[in-house]
Amino acid sequence: MSNENFFSEDENIINFDSHGLKGTINMQASLYFIRATNFYKENKVLEAYNEMLNCTLISPNHKNYLFYLGYIAEDIPDYNAAIKAYVESLEVNPLQNHIHYRLGLCYQFSKKFEESIDSFSKSLNNFEEYVDPIFGFSLKLEQVYHNRSISHANIG
């Protein structure tokens, strides 16, 4: 592979085409992501949030970066920031059951029960169990039904 196919004009961008996989990696965003995950694992949530925010400023349409921004925002807790990040991630790809679920939790904690029911219901569409490879968050079907029931009970 020649360098002209690997490196772009922007020195922070690497393009790859290997074994049927094509893509682009922004090295600066990746660096912020690594720092954010390290801070998060050290329970330095605000530092992790700031690094992840920088990451999403560089790569604003990266569904996973937006997910992790929301996930970390939940731990601050800043549910409005988490909701914003989750909604943006779902705009990139609406078929992310685990994000509909996290969004439902944020609405539930914000006492927006009708919105939470809607998000939990969307999480059930084509449901697949989920285990996050970075932070270990897992989602099982029972969790969705349980939390949707809680939101229903709070409406009356």
DOZA-317075 format. One line per 2 residues: their letters; for each residue x, y, z of N, C-alpha, C, O. Coordinates in Angstrom, 1 decimal, m for minus. Each point is the difference from the previous one (the first is absolute). Example, Ala and Ser with C-alpha at 12.3 -4.5 7.8 and 13.67 -1.06 7.14 Angstrom:
AS) 13.2,m5.7,7.8,m0.9,1.2,0.0,0.9,1.2,0.0,1.0,0.0,0.7  m1.4,1.1,m1.4,0.9,1.1,0.0,m0.8,1.1,0.8,0.5,1.1,0.1
END
This chain:
MS) 0.8,m1.2,0.0,m0.8,1.2,0.0,0.9,1.2,0.0,0.9,0.1,0.8  m1.2,0.9,m1.7,0.8,1.2,0.0,m0.5,1.0,1.0,m1.1,m0.1,0.4
NE) 2.0,1.0,0.0,m0.4,1.0,0.9,m1.1,0.9,m0.5,m0.8,0.5,0.8  0.7,m0.3,m2.1,m1.0,0.9,m0.5,m1.4,m0.5,0.3,m1.0,0.7,0.0
NF) 0.9,m2.1,0.1,m1.3,m0.6,0.3,m0.3,m0.1,1.5,m1.2,m0.1,0.4  2.2,0.3,0.4,m0.1,m0.2,1.4,m0.2,1.3,0.7,m1.0,0.1,0.9
FS) 1.8,0.9,m1.2,m0.2,1.3,0.7,m0.7,1.0,m0.8,0.1,0.0,m1.3  m1.0,0.8,1.9,m0.7,1.0,m0.7,0.8,1.3,0.1,1.1,0.0,0.6
ED) m1.6,1.1,m1.2,0.7,1.3,0.1,0.0,0.5,1.4,0.9,0.6,0.4  m2.0,m1.0,0.4,0.0,0.4,1.4,0.8,m1.1,0.7,m0.4,m1.1,0.0
EN) 1.5,1.5,0.7,0.9,m0.9,0.6,m0.7,m0.8,1.2,0.6,m1.0,0.5  m1.8,1.5,m0.1,m0.7,m0.7,1.1,m0.9,m1.1,m0.5,m0.6,m0.8,0.8
II) 0.5,0.6,m2.1,m0.9,m0.9,m0.6,0.7,m1.2,m0.6,1.0,0.3,m0.8  m1.4,m1.5,1.1,0.6,m1.2,m0.7,m1.2,m0.7,m0.7,m1.0,m0.3,0.6
NF) 1.2,0.1,m1.9,m1.0,m0.8,m0.8,0.6,m1.4,m0.1,1.2,m0.2,m0.2  m2.1,m0.8,0.3,0.4,m1.4,m0.1,m0.9,m0.8,m0.9,m1.2,0.3,m0.1
DS) 1.7,m1.2,m0.5,m0.7,m1.0,m0.9,0.7,m1.3,0.1,1.0,m0.2,m0.7  m1.5,m0.6,1.6,0.7,m1.3,0.3,m0.9,m1.1,0.2,m1.0,0.1,0.8
HG) 1.1,m1.2,m1.5,m0.8,m1.2,0.2,m1.5,0.3,m0.1,m0.7,m0.6,0.7  0.4,1.5,m1.6,m1.4,0.3,m0.2,m0.6,1.0,0.9,m1.2,0.4,m0.2
LK) 2.0,0.1,1.1,m0.4,1.1,0.9,0.6,1.3,m0.5,1.2,0.2,m0.2  m2.1,0.8,0.0,0.4,1.3,m0.3,m0.4,1.0,1.1,m1.0,m0.2,0.6
GT) 1.8,1.2,m0.4,m0.4,1.0,1.0,1.0,1.1,0.1,1.1,0.0,m0.7  m1.4,0.9,1.6,0.8,1.1,0.4,0.2,0.1,1.5,m1.0,m0.2,0.7
IN) 2.1,0.5,m0.3,0.3,0.2,1.5,0.5,1.4,0.2,1.0,0.3,m0.7  m1.6,0.4,1.6,0.5,1.3,0.4,0.9,m0.3,1.2,m0.5,m0.3,1.1
MQ) 1.8,0.5,m1.3,0.9,m0.3,1.1,m0.2,0.9,1.2,0.2,m0.5,1.2  m0.5,1.8,m1.4,m0.2,0.9,1.1,m1.2,m0.4,0.8,0.0,0.0,1.3
AS) m1.1,m0.3,m2.0,m1.2,m0.5,0.7,0.2,m1.3,0.8,m0.4,m0.2,1.1  1.2,m0.7,m1.7,0.3,m1.3,0.6,0.9,0.3,1.3,m0.2,m0.7,1.0
LY) 1.0,1.6,m1.0,0.8,0.4,1.2,m0.9,0.5,1.1,0.2,m0.4,1.1  m1.1,1.3,m1.5,m1.0,0.5,1.1,m0.8,m1.2,0.5,m0.3,0.0,1.2
FI) m0.1,m0.9,m2.1,m0.8,m1.1,0.5,0.8,m0.9,0.9,m0.5,m0.4,1.1  1.7,0.1,m1.4,0.9,m0.8,0.9,0.1,0.7,1.4,m0.1,m0.6,1.0
RA) 0.4,1.9,m1.0,0.1,0.7,1.2,m1.3,0.0,0.8,0.0,m0.2,1.2  m1.1,0.4,m1.9,m1.3,0.0,0.7,m0.2,m1.4,0.7,m0.5,0.0,1.1
TN) 0.7,m1.0,m1.8,m0.2,m1.4,0.6,0.9,m0.2,1.1,m0.4,m0.6,1.0  1.6,1.0,m1.1,1.0,m0.1,1.2,m0.5,0.8,1.2,0.0,m0.5,1.1
FY) m0.4,1.7,m1.3,m0.5,0.9,1.1,m1.2,m0.7,0.6,m0.2,0.0,1.2  m0.7,m0.5,m2.1,m1.3,m0.6,0.5,0.3,m1.2,0.9,m0.6,m0.2,1.1
KE) 1.6,m0.6,m1.5,0.3,m1.2,0.7,0.7,0.3,1.4,0.0,m0.8,0.9  0.5,2.1,m0.8,0.6,0.4,1.2,m1.0,0.8,0.8,0.4,0.7,1.0
NK) m1.6,m0.7,m1.4,m1.1,0.7,0.7,0.2,1.6,0.0,m0.5,0.7,0.9  1.2,m0.3,m1.9,0.1,1.5,m0.3,m1.0,0.4,m1.0,0.3,0.2,m1.2
VL) m1.6,m0.2,1.6,m1.1,0.2,m0.9,0.0,1.3,m0.8,m0.2,0.0,m1.2  0.5,1.1,1.9,0.0,1.3,m0.7,1.1,0.1,m1.0,m0.2,0.5,m1.1
EA) 1.4,m1.0,1.4,1.1,0.0,m0.9,m0.4,m0.9,m1.2,0.3,0.3,m1.2  m0.9,m1.4,1.5,m0.4,m1.0,m1.1,m1.0,0.7,m0.9,0.1,m0.1,m1.3
YN) m1.1,0.8,1.9,m1.0,0.7,m0.8,0.6,1.1,m0.9,m0.3,0.1,m1.2  1.3,0.7,1.7,0.6,1.0,m0.8,0.8,m0.6,m1.1,0.0,0.6,m1.1
EM) 0.7,m1.7,1.3,0.7,m0.6,m1.1,m0.9,m0.6,m1.0,0.3,0.1,m1.2  m1.4,m0.7,1.6,m1.0,m0.5,m1.0,m0.7,1.1,m0.7,m0.3,m0.2,m1.2
LN) 0.1,1.3,1.8,m0.6,1.1,m0.6,0.9,0.5,m1.1,m0.4,0.3,m1.1  1.7,m0.2,1.3,1.0,0.4,m1.0,0.0,m1.0,m1.1,0.1,0.4,m1.2
CT) m0.2,m1.7,1.5,m0.1,m1.0,m1.0,m1.2,0.2,m0.9,0.2,m0.1,m1.3  m1.4,0.4,1.8,m1.1,0.2,m0.8,0.0,1.3,m0.8,m0.7,0.1,m1.0
LI) 1.4,0.9,1.5,0.2,1.2,m0.8,0.8,m0.2,m1.3,m0.3,0.6,m1.0  1.2,m1.6,1.1,0.8,m0.3,m1.2,m0.8,m1.0,m0.9,0.1,0.2,m1.2
SP) m0.8,m1.1,1.8,m0.7,m1.0,m0.8,m1.5,0.0,0.5,m0.5,m0.8,0.7  m0.2,1.9,m1.1,m1.4,0.2,0.5,m1.0,m1.0,m0.5,m1.1,m0.1,0.6
NH) 1.3,m0.7,m1.6,m0.9,m1.0,m0.4,0.4,m1.4,0.2,m0.5,m0.9,m0.6  1.3,0.7,1.6,0.5,m1.4,0.4,m1.0,m0.5,1.0,0.1,0.5,1.2
KN) m0.9,m1.5,m1.5,m1.0,m0.4,0.9,0.5,m0.6,1.3,m0.6,0.2,1.1  1.8,m0.8,m1.1,0.5,m0.6,1.2,0.6,1.1,0.9,m0.2,0.0,1.2
YL) 0.8,1.0,m1.8,0.6,1.1,0.9,m1.2,0.7,0.6,0.1,0.4,1.2  m1.2,m0.2,m1.9,m1.2,0.7,0.6,m0.6,m0.9,1.1,m0.4,0.6,1.0
FY) 0.4,m1.9,m1.2,m0.5,m0.9,1.0,0.8,0.2,1.3,m0.6,0.1,1.1  1.9,m0.2,m1.2,0.9,0.1,1.1,m0.1,1.4,0.7,0.1,0.1,1.2
LG) m0.3,0.9,m2.0,m0.2,1.3,0.6,m1.3,0.0,0.9,0.1,0.6,1.1  m1.1,m1.1,m1.6,m1.3,m0.1,0.7,0.2,m0.9,1.3,m0.5,0.3,1.0
YI) 1.2,m1.4,m1.2,0.2,m1.0,1.1,0.7,0.7,1.1,m0.3,m0.1,1.2  1.4,0.8,m1.5,0.8,0.7,1.0,m0.8,1.2,0.6,0.1,0.2,1.2
AE) m0.9,0.5,m2.0,m0.8,1.1,0.5,m1.0,m0.5,1.1,m0.3,0.7,0.9  m0.2,m1.9,m1.1,m0.9,m0.6,1.0,0.6,m0.1,1.4,m0.6,0.2,1.0
DI) 1.9,m0.5,m1.0,0.7,m0.2,1.2,0.4,1.3,0.7,0.4,0.0,1.2  m0.6,1.2,m1.8,0.4,1.3,0.6,m1.0,0.3,1.1,0.6,0.4,1.0
PD) m1.8,m0.5,m0.9,m1.0,m0.3,m1.1,m0.5,1.3,m0.6,m0.4,1.0,0.6  0.4,m1.0,m2.0,m0.5,1.1,m0.8,m0.9,m0.7,m1.0,0.4,m0.3,m1.1
YN) m1.7,0.1,1.5,m0.9,m0.8,m0.9,m0.3,0.8,m1.3,m0.2,m0.6,m1.0  0.2,1.9,1.1,m0.3,0.8,m1.3,1.1,m0.2,m1.0,m0.2,m0.2,m1.2
AA) 1.5,0.2,1.7,1.1,m0.2,m0.9,0.0,m1.5,m0.6,0.3,m0.2,m1.1  m0.7,m0.7,2.0,m0.1,m1.4,m0.4,m1.1,m0.2,m1.1,0.2,m0.6,m1.0
IK) m1.3,1.3,1.3,m1.1,m0.1,m1.0,0.4,0.6,m1.3,m0.3,m0.6,m1.1  1.0,1.7,1.1,0.4,0.6,m1.3,1.0,m0.9,m0.7,m0.2,m0.2,m1.2
AY) 1.1,m0.4,1.9,1.0,m0.9,m0.7,m0.7,m1.2,m0.5,0.3,m0.5,m1.2  m1.2,m0.1,1.9,m0.7,m1.2,m0.4,m0.9,0.3,m1.3,0.0,m0.8,m0.9
VE) m0.7,1.9,1.0,m0.8,0.4,m1.2,0.8,0.2,m1.2,m0.3,m0.5,m1.1  1.5,1.1,1.2,0.9,0.2,m1.1,0.5,m1.3,m0.5,0.1,m0.2,m1.2
SL) 0.2,m0.7,2.1,0.5,m1.4,m0.5,m1.1,m0.7,m0.7,0.2,m0.7,m1.0  m1.5,0.8,1.5,m1.1,m0.6,m0.7,m0.3,0.6,m1.4,m0.5,m0.6,m0.8
EV) 0.8,1.9,0.7,m0.1,0.6,m1.3,0.9,m0.6,m1.0,m0.3,m0.1,m1.2  1.5,m0.3,1.6,1.0,m0.6,m0.8,m0.5,m1.4,m0.4,0.1,m0.4,m1.2
NP) m0.6,m0.4,2.2,m0.4,m1.3,m0.2,m1.2,m0.3,1.0,0.3,m0.2,1.2  m1.5,0.2,m1.6,m1.2,m0.2,0.9,m0.2,m1.4,0.5,m0.8,m0.3,0.8
LQ) 1.6,m0.7,m1.4,m0.2,m1.4,0.4,1.0,m0.4,1.1,0.5,m1.1,0.0  m0.3,1.9,1.0,0.9,m0.3,1.1,m0.9,m0.2,1.3,m0.3,1.0,0.7
NH) m0.1,m2.2,m0.5,m0.9,m0.3,1.1,0.5,0.4,1.4,m0.7,0.6,0.8  2.0,m0.8,m0.6,0.6,0.4,1.2,0.0,1.5,0.3,m0.1,0.4,1.1
IH) 0.1,0.4,m2.2,0.0,1.4,0.2,m1.5,0.5,0.3,m0.2,0.9,0.7  m0.7,m1.5,m1.4,m1.4,0.3,0.3,m0.3,m0.3,1.5,m0.7,0.7,0.7
YR) 1.3,m1.8,m0.2,m0.2,m0.4,1.4,0.7,1.1,0.9,m0.7,0.4,1.0  1.9,0.0,m1.3,0.7,1.0,0.9,m0.8,1.3,m0.1,m0.1,0.7,1.0
LG) m0.4,m0.4,m2.1,m0.8,1.2,m0.2,m1.2,m0.1,0.9,m0.4,1.0,0.6  m0.3,m2.1,m0.6,m1.1,m0.2,0.8,0.3,0.2,1.5,m0.8,0.6,0.7
LC) 1.9,m1.1,m0.3,0.5,0.2,1.4,0.1,1.4,0.4,m0.4,0.5,1.0  1.1,0.3,m2.0,0.2,1.4,0.3,m1.4,0.8,0.1,m0.1,0.8,0.8
YQ) m0.8,m1.2,m1.7,m1.3,0.6,0.1,m0.7,m0.4,1.3,m0.7,0.9,0.6  0.9,m2.1,m0.2,m0.6,m0.5,1.3,0.5,0.8,1.2,m0.7,0.4,0.8
FS) 2.1,m0.3,m0.8,0.6,0.8,1.1,m0.4,1.4,0.0,0.0,0.7,1.0  m0.3,m0.1,m2.2,m0.5,1.4,m0.1,m1.5,0.1,0.2,m0.5,1.1,m0.2
KK) m0.1,m2.2,0.5,m1.5,0.0,0.3,m0.8,0.3,m1.3,m1.1,0.6,0.1  1.6,m0.9,m1.2,m0.7,0.1,m1.3,m0.4,m1.4,m0.4,0.6,m0.6,m0.9
FE) m1.7,0.1,1.6,m0.3,m1.4,m0.1,m0.6,m0.4,m1.4,0.3,m1.1,m0.4  m1.0,2.0,m0.2,m0.6,m0.4,m1.3,1.2,m0.2,m1.1,m0.1,m0.9,m0.8
ES) 1.0,1.8,0.9,1.2,m0.1,m0.9,0.8,m1.2,0.3,0.5,m0.7,m0.9  m0.4,0.3,2.2,0.7,m1.2,0.4,m0.7,m1.2,m0.5,0.7,m1.0,m0.5
ID) m2.0,0.9,0.6,m0.7,m1.1,m0.5,0.2,m0.2,m1.5,0.2,m1.1,m0.5  m0.2,2.3,m0.3,0.2,m0.1,m1.4,1.4,m0.5,m0.3,0.1,m0.8,m0.9
SF) 0.9,1.2,1.6,1.4,m0.4,m0.2,0.1,m1.5,0.3,0.6,m0.8,m0.7  m1.2,0.4,1.9,0.1,m1.5,0.3,m0.7,m0.8,m1.0,0.5,m1.1,m0.4
SK) m1.6,1.6,m0.1,m0.8,m0.8,m1.1,0.9,m0.1,m1.2,0.0,m1.1,m0.7  0.6,2.2,0.3,0.9,m0.1,m1.2,1.2,m0.9,0.2,0.5,m0.7,m0.9
SL) m0.1,0.6,2.2,1.1,m1.0,0.3,m0.4,m1.4,m0.3,0.8,m0.9,m0.3  m2.1,0.6,0.5,m0.5,m1.3,m0.2,m0.1,m0.4,m1.5,0.0,m1.2,m0.3
NN) 0.0,2.1,m0.6,m0.1,m0.3,m1.4,1.3,m0.7,m0.5,1.1,0.5,0.2  m1.3,m1.7,m0.7,1.1,m0.8,m0.5,1.1,m0.2,1.1,1.2,0.2,m0.2
FE) m1.6,m0.4,1.4,0.8,0.0,1.2,1.2,m1.0,m0.2,m0.2,m1.2,m0.4  1.3,1.6,0.8,1.2,m0.9,0.2,0.7,0.4,1.3,0.2,1.1,0.3
EY) 0.2,m2.2,0.4,0.8,0.3,1.2,1.2,0.7,m0.4,0.6,m0.2,m1.0  m0.1,1.0,2.0,1.2,0.8,m0.3,1.0,0.0,1.2,m0.5,0.1,1.1
VD) 1.7,m0.3,m1.4,1.1,0.2,1.0,1.0,1.0,m0.6,0.6,m0.3,m1.1  m0.4,1.3,1.8,1.0,1.0,m0.4,1.4,m0.4,0.1,0.4,m0.5,1.1
PI) 0.4,0.5,m2.1,1.4,m0.5,0.1,0.9,0.9,0.8,1.1,m0.4,0.3  m1.4,1.7,m0.1,0.9,0.9,0.7,m0.4,0.1,1.5,0.9,m0.2,0.8
FG) m2.1,0.5,m0.5,m0.4,0.3,1.4,m0.8,m1.2,0.6,m0.2,0.0,1.2  m0.1,m1.0,m2.0,m0.7,m1.2,0.6,m1.4,0.1,0.2,m0.6,m0.9,0.6
FS) m0.1,2.0,m0.9,m1.4,0.2,0.1,m0.7,m1.2,m0.8,0.4,m0.2,m1.1  m1.4,m0.4,1.7,m0.7,m1.1,m0.7,m1.5,0.3,0.0,m0.5,0.7,0.9
LK) m0.2,m1.2,m1.9,m1.4,0.2,m0.1,m0.7,m1.3,m0.3,0.4,m0.7,m1.0  m1.3,0.4,1.8,m0.8,m1.2,m0.2,m1.5,0.4,m0.1,m0.4,1.1,0.5
LE) m0.4,m1.9,m1.1,m1.4,0.3,m0.3,m0.8,0.3,1.2,m0.8,0.9,0.0  1.1,m1.6,1.1,m0.7,0.2,1.3,0.2,1.5,0.5,m0.9,0.5,0.6
QV) 2.0,0.0,m0.8,0.3,1.4,0.5,m0.9,1.0,m0.7,m0.5,0.9,0.6  0.3,m1.1,m1.9,m0.8,0.9,m0.8,m1.5,0.0,0.5,m0.6,1.0,0.3
YH) 0.1,m2.3,m0.2,m1.4,m0.1,0.5,m0.1,0.5,1.4,m1.0,0.7,0.3  1.9,m0.9,0.6,0.0,0.4,1.4,m0.1,1.6,0.0,m0.8,0.5,0.7
NR) 1.7,0.1,m1.4,0.0,1.5,0.1,m1.1,0.6,m0.7,m0.5,1.1,0.4  0.0,m1.7,m1.5,m1.2,0.5,m0.6,m1.2,m0.1,0.9,m0.9,0.9,0.1
SI) 0.8,m2.0,0.7,m1.1,m0.1,1.0,0.1,1.1,1.1,m1.0,0.5,0.4  2.2,m0.2,0.0,0.2,1.0,1.0,m0.5,1.4,m0.5,m0.7,0.7,0.7
SH) 1.0,m0.4,m2.0,m0.5,1.2,m0.6,m1.5,0.0,m0.1,m0.6,1.1,0.3  0.0,m2.2,m0.7,m1.4,m0.1,m0.1,m0.6,0.3,1.4,m1.0,0.7,0.1
AN) 1.5,m1.3,0.9,m0.5,0.1,1.4,0.1,1.5,0.5,m0.9,0.4,0.7  1.9,0.3,m1.2,0.1,1.4,0.4,m0.9,1.0,m0.7,m0.3,1.1,0.4
IG) m0.3,m1.6,m1.5,m1.0,0.8,m0.7,m1.3,m0.1,0.7,m0.8,1.0,0.0  0.5,m2.2,0.5,m1.3,m0.1,0.7,m0.8,m1.1,m0.4,m1.1,m0.2,0.5
END
